[in-house]
Amino acid sequence: MQGPCAALSSLIESVGVVEAARAVRECELPESLLGPTARRREIDSAARDLEVMERLGGRLVTPDDPEWPAWRMLGLRQLEPGRDRDGAVPLALWVRGPRSLLESSERAIAVVGSRCSSGYGEHVTGEIVGDLAAQGWTIVSGAAFGIDGMAHRAALAVGAPTIAVLACGVDRAYPAQHERLLAEIAETGLVISEYPPGTVAHKNQFLARNRVIAALADGTLVVEAGLRSGARNTVKWARRLGRPALAIPGPVTAASSAGCHRMIREGEALLVTRADEVIDEAGPLRLSLPTTQPFDPGDRLQGNEASVYAALPEIGSRQPRAIAETVGLDLPTVRAILPALELAGLVGTDENGWHRTANPPSR
């Protein structure tokens, strides 16, 4: 069997992977697993698959490995199996590339969009991805034509890590025209898939693949999308996982941005226009910290009282006449205000005149 299967994941969690494999081989399974496992029950290609990966310089990463992105996959584990048929956690991930999958996905943005991208979409993708990559963000995408490919290239151009998530085996280039691009990604970033080597891409696998793209990132950015774009499926997974979904607006006359506009209008995605806005939504929560500036009691005064208090020096004292000349008030008014400020604990008097108190009352 290939791809996500919530029932098989539940079996593995309850009895362990070795016992689950035996149960599949010997057909000692609950009714819910008889159908999904029937097609591959007699196929044992584990040794061959590992041999292929070794030749590619790749590896199989399982939930027991140190580089397994457990925190990222936790969101998939919490989805409702009945509601999200393809929402199961991958049983394992086949990986090509020198980087740690765990470390590379700790600060990541998924960038997806139309396969038939416009010059506008590719320009915006290049600018935003370049800015995100320069600030240390990993770019996750699906290596498809259009926006996906542009996102990977923009990250590679600035020497930043990028992760390509495939709907086929990592030994296959899909699309075939991206063979060189995938090779470049595998040299400096990561090419990953939940499907074993040799697996051919099928339509349903792309939809299932999208959940992995969304799960590996802090948020999903759609640059261009038509009304029927698969990027909307990735947004659906991001929302299911509680991750922010973001969309770039385009010209109102552009069919290539109609999907983005609909997602924004219907509240499925937030409108963003530059990298800083993406980081504001997908980055770490920024809490307001207490001000480090000293408290100025004059801030709570108004009118003439505030003027008289402001005329008093930080150090030293002043006579009422000098204060009156400074603030433009008559002397009787100043002489009436100073005792009121003294009663409030804000000022005091000595042989040289009036001064601010050393320890005024706080708010």
C-alpha positions in Angstrom: 0.0 0.0 0.0 1.1 3.6 -0.7 0.1 7.0 0.6 -1.8 8.0 3.7 -4.0 5.5 5.5 -5.4 6.5 8.9 -6.5 2.9 9.7 -3.0 1.6 9.1 -1.5 4.4 11.1 -3.7 3.5 14.0 -2.7 -0.1 13.8 1.0 0.8 13.9 0.4 3.0 16.9 -1.4 0.3 18.7 0.8 -2.8 18.0 4.1 -1.4 16.6 5.5 -1.3 13.0 6.9 -4.9 13.1 3.7 -6.5 14.2 1.6 -4.4 11.9 3.8 -5.5 8.9 3.3 -9.1 9.9 -0.5 -8.6 10.2 -0.6 -7.1 6.7 1.5 -10.0 5.2 -0.6 -12.7 6.9 -3.9 -10.8 6.3 -4.8 -10.7 10.0 -6.4 -7.3 9.8 -9.5 -5.5 10.7 -12.1 -5.1 8.0 -11.1 -1.4 7.4 -7.6 -2.5 6.3 -8.4 -5.5 4.1 -9.2 -3.4 1.0 -6.5 -0.7 1.3 -3.7 -3.3 1.8 -4.9 -5.9 -0.8 -3.0 -4.5 -3.8 0.5 -4.5 -2.2 0.1 -7.3 0.3 2.3 -9.7 -1.7 4.9 -7.1 -2.7 8.0 -6.8 -0.6 10.3 -4.3 -2.1 11.9 -2.9 1.1 15.4 -4.2 0.4 15.3 -3.0 -3.2 13.9 0.4 -2.3 16.7 1.0 0.3 19.3 -0.1 -2.2 18.0 2.4 -4.7 18.1 5.2 -2.1 21.6 4.2 -1.1 22.7 4.6 -4.8 21.0 8.0 -4.9 22.7 9.1 -1.7 19.3 9.3 0.0 17.8 7.8 3.1 14.5 6.6 4.6 13.4 8.8 7.6 11.0 7.2 10.0 9.3 8.6 13.1 12.0 6.9 15.2 14.8 8.9 13.6 16.3 12.0 15.1 15.6 14.1 12.0 11.9 13.2 11.9 9.9 16.5 12.2 7.6 15.2 15.0 6.4 18.7 16.0 5.3 19.4 12.4 3.6 16.1 12.0 1.7 16.5 15.3 -0.9 18.6 13.5 -1.7 15.8 11.1 -2.0 13.4 14.0 -4.8 15.5 15.5 -7.0 15.6 12.4 -10.3 13.7 12.4 -9.8 10.5 10.3 -13.5 10.6 9.1 -13.3 14.2 7.9 -9.8 14.2 6.4 -9.5 10.9 4.5 -5.9 11.7 3.4 -4.9 13.4 6.6 -2.9 10.6 8.2 0.7 11.2 9.2 3.2 9.7 6.7 4.4 6.3 7.7 7.9 7.4 6.6 9.6 9.9 4.3 12.1 9.1 1.6 14.7 11.9 1.6 17.4 13.1 -0.8 19.7 15.9 0.2 22.3 16.8 2.8 20.2 18.8 5.3 18.4 17.6 8.3 14.6 17.5 7.7 13.9 18.5 11.3 16.2 21.6 11.3 15.2 22.7 7.8 11.5 22.8 8.6 11.9 24.6 11.9 11.4 28.0 10.2 9.6 27.4 6.9 7.1 29.0 4.5 5.2 27.0 1.9 4.9 28.9 -1.4 2.5 27.5 -4.0 0.5 28.7 -6.9 -0.6 28.3 -10.5 1.3 26.1 -12.9 0.4 28.6 -15.7 2.0 31.5 -13.9 2.2 35.0 -15.4 5.2 37.3 -15.5 3.7 39.3 -12.7 3.3 36.1 -10.5 6.9 35.0 -11.1 8.3 38.5 -10.4 6.4 38.7 -7.1 7.4 35.2 -6.2 11.1 36.0 -6.8 11.0 39.2 -4.7 9.1 37.7 -1.7 10.9 34.4 -1.6 14.2 36.2 -2.0 13.4 38.4 1.0 12.1 35.5 3.1 15.2 33.4 2.2 17.5 36.2 3.1 15.9 36.3 6.6 16.6 32.6 7.1 13.3 31.0 6.1 13.2 27.7 4.3 11.0 27.6 1.3 8.7 24.5 0.9 6.9 23.8 -2.4 6.0 21.0 -4.8 8.4 21.4 -7.7 5.6 21.9 -10.2 5.7 24.2 -13.2 4.9 27.9 -12.6 5.0 29.4 -9.1 6.4 26.2 -7.4 9.4 26.1 -9.7 10.0 29.8 -9.4 9.9 29.6 -5.6 12.6 26.9 -5.5 14.8 28.8 -8.0 14.5 32.0 -6.0 15.6 30.3 -2.9 18.5 28.5 -4.7 19.6 31.9 -6.2 20.3 33.3 -2.8 21.8 30.1 -1.4 18.9 29.4 0.9 17.5 26.0 1.8 14.4 24.7 0.0 12.4 21.6 0.3 10.6 19.9 -2.7 7.8 17.6 -1.7 6.9 15.1 -4.5 3.9 13.1 -5.4 6.1 10.3 -6.8 9.3 8.6 -5.8 12.3 10.8 -5.2 14.2 8.9 -7.9 11.8 10.3 -10.5 11.8 13.8 -11.9 8.2 15.1 -12.1 7.7 17.0 -14.2 10.5 15.6 -16.4 11.5 19.1 -17.4 12.5 19.8 -13.8 15.1 17.0 -13.6 17.9 19.6 -13.4 16.0 21.7 -10.9 15.4 18.7 -8.6 19.0 17.7 -8.8 20.0 21.2 -7.7 17.6 21.1 -4.8 18.9 17.7 -3.8 22.5 19.1 -3.7 21.8 21.9 -1.2 18.3 21.3 0.1 15.9 18.4 0.3 13.7 16.4 -2.1 11.2 14.3 -0.1 8.2 12.0 -0.7 6.1 9.6 1.3 6.1 7.3 -1.8 8.8 4.8 -2.3 11.3 4.9 -5.2 9.8 4.0 -8.5 6.3 5.3 -7.7 4.7 7.1 -10.6 2.7 10.2 -9.9 -1.1 10.0 -9.9 -3.8 12.7 -9.4 -4.9 11.6 -5.9 -1.3 11.6 -4.8 -0.9 15.3 -5.5 -3.8 16.1 -3.3 -2.4 13.9 -0.5 1.1 15.4 -1.0 -0.3 18.9 -0.4 -0.9 18.1 3.3 2.8 17.4 3.7 3.7 20.7 2.2 1.3 22.5 4.6 2.5 20.5 7.6 6.2 21.2 7.1 5.6 25.0 7.1 4.6 27.7 9.5 2.2 29.1 6.9 1.2 28.7 3.3 1.5 31.5 0.8 -0.4 31.4 -2.5 1.0 33.8 -5.1 -1.2 33.1 -8.1 -4.2 30.6 -8.4 -7.0 30.2 -10.8 -10.5 29.3 -9.6 -9.8 25.6 -9.8 -6.2 25.7 -8.7 -4.7 22.9 -6.6 -3.1 25.6 -4.4 -6.5 26.0 -2.8 -6.2 22.4 -1.6 -2.9 23.2 0.1 -4.6 26.2 1.8 -7.4 23.8 3.0 -4.7 21.7 4.7 -3.0 24.7 6.2 -6.3 25.8 7.7 -7.1 22.3 9.0 -3.7 22.4 10.8 -4.2 25.8 12.3 -1.5 27.4 10.2 -2.0 30.8 8.5 -3.0 30.8 4.9 -1.9 33.9 2.9 -2.6 35.1 -0.6 -1.1 37.7 -2.9 -3.6 39.8 -4.8 -3.2 40.3 -8.6 -4.9 42.4 -11.3 -8.7 42.2 -11.0 -8.8 41.3 -14.7 -6.3 38.4 -14.3 -7.8 34.9 -14.4 -4.5 33.6 -12.9 -5.3 35.5 -9.6 -9.0 34.9 -9.5 -8.5 32.0 -7.0 -6.4 34.3 -4.7 -9.1 36.9 -4.8 -11.8 34.4 -3.9 -9.8 33.0 -1.0 -9.3 36.5 0.3 -12.9 37.5 -0.1 -14.3 34.4 1.5 -11.9 34.6 4.4 -9.8 31.5 3.5 -6.6 33.5 3.2 -5.2 36.8 4.4 -4.0 39.4 2.0 -0.3 40.0 2.0 1.9 42.0 -0.4 5.5 41.6 0.9 7.8 39.3 2.9 7.5 41.4 6.2 3.7 40.8 6.1 4.2 37.1 5.6 6.5 37.0 8.6 4.1 39.0 10.7 1.4 36.3 10.2 3.5 33.2 10.1 6.5 34.1 12.3 6.8 33.8 16.1 4.3 35.6 18.2 5.5 39.1 19.1 4.4 40.2 22.5 4.4 43.8 23.6 7.1 44.2 26.3 6.9 46.7 29.1 8.5 50.1 28.3 12.0 50.6 29.5 11.7 54.4 29.5 11.4 56.0 33.0 8.0 57.1 34.1 7.5 60.9 33.8 4.8 62.0 36.3 4.3 65.1 34.2 2.6 62.9 31.6 -0.6 62.8 33.8 -0.8 66.6 34.1 -2.7 69.0 31.8 -2.9 72.7 31.0 -1.0 75.1 33.2 0.0 72.5 35.8 1.8 70.6 33.1 3.5 73.8 31.9 4.7 74.7 35.3 6.0 71.2 36.1 7.8 71.0 32.7 9.6 74.4 33.6 11.2 72.9 36.7 14.7 71.6 36.0 15.7 67.9 36.4 18.4 69.0 38.7 18.4 72.1 40.9 15.6 74.6 41.8 13.9 77.6 40.3 12.1 80.6 41.8 8.4 81.2 40.9 9.2 84.4 39.0 11.6 82.6 36.7 9.0 79.8 36.1 6.4 82.4 35.2 8.6 84.0 32.7 9.5 80.7 31.1 5.9 79.4 30.7 4.3 82.8 30.0 1.9 82.8 33.0 1.4 85.5 35.6 3.1 85.2 38.9 0.0 84.6 41.1 -1.1 81.7 38.9 2.3 80.1 39.2 2.3 80.6 43.0 -1.1 78.9 43.2 -0.1 75.9 41.1 3.1 75.1 42.9 1.5 74.3 46.3 -1.1 72.1 44.4 1.8 70.2 42.8 3.5 69.9 46.2 0.3 68.4 47.7 0.4 65.8 44.8 3.9 64.9 45.8 5.4 66.0 42.6 7.4 69.1 43.7 9.1 70.4 46.8 10.8 73.6 48.0 14.2 74.5 49.5 16.2 77.7 50.1 16.9 78.0 46.4 13.3 77.7 45.2 11.0 74.9 43.8 12.2 71.6 42.5 10.9 68.2 41.3 10.8 65.5 44.0 13.3 62.7 43.8 10.7 59.9 44.1 7.3 61.1 42.7 4.3 58.8 43.1 4.0 56.2 40.4 0.9 55.5 38.3 
